[in-house]
Amino acid sequence: MMTQHEGIYSKSFDSKMKDAGVNDRMQENIRRCVAFHTFPAPGVLIAAFMVDYALELLGASPDQGLYAICETPKCAPDALQVIAHTTIGNKRLQVLPIGKFAMTVNVGSRDTNAEGVRVYVDPRKLKRFPLIENWYNNSPQYTKGSMEMTLQDDIFRAGRDVLSYERVMVRTSKKPRWKPVTCPKCGEQVPDYLLKDGKCAACGSHAYYEKIS
């Protein structure tokens, strides 16, 4: 049985992109982002355009070992991981809970600063696309069930037209040197710089589980 999300990501989904004039490269990027995210959330669709725009502005490609900072944990980090190959695991992606739908991408640098491009959803430009604006602002005028498909159409038609950018200087830092230490409470090893109040975070502020005996 086809799920709701699989139904949205179907042949008609591809047709929507083509009808809106989305180029072949972006269509493939969007498909990859949707597959990774597991469904075509509006945020991941917009973020795909944002990452592509940032790479073009930088004149960079994913194989250059890019770095990125994402200002929201919602949707956008996935597009950065898929398209720019900046991931949590390779330590080239930082996700900051600032609450802005924005991201900064830069090429790696040995200096203490690196030139980058910050791309963001521009509220002024959203005025041209009322449905996207209502969704973005969490307005009660947007109803997910009845408007989701039309919202996709508008996002594909808008593309980069809801985005703005600025050239920025990003502060960089070297990886800290560390040595393993043993947490006195759980007996497991962690890097020394992650101890707080004499114990690891899992035994303190980041405790999230209890052992089952």
Secondary structure as UniProt FT lines:
FT   HELIX           4..8
FT   HELIX           11..19
FT   TURN            20..21
FT   HELIX           24..37
FT   HELIX           42..58
FT   HELIX           62..64
FT   STRAND          66..70
FT   HELIX           76..79
FT   HELIX           80..84
FT   TURN            88..91
FT   STRAND          93..95
FT   TURN            97..98
FT   STRAND          102..107
FT   STRAND          113..121
FT   HELIX           123..126
FT   TURN            127..128
FT   HELIX           130..136
FT   TURN            137..138
FT   TURN            140..141
FT   HELIX           144..158
FT   HELIX           159..162
FT   STRAND          163..171
FT   STRAND          180..182
FT   TURN            184..186
FT   STRAND          189..191
FT   HELIX           192..194
FT   TURN            197..198
FT   HELIX           201..203
FT   TURN            204..206
//
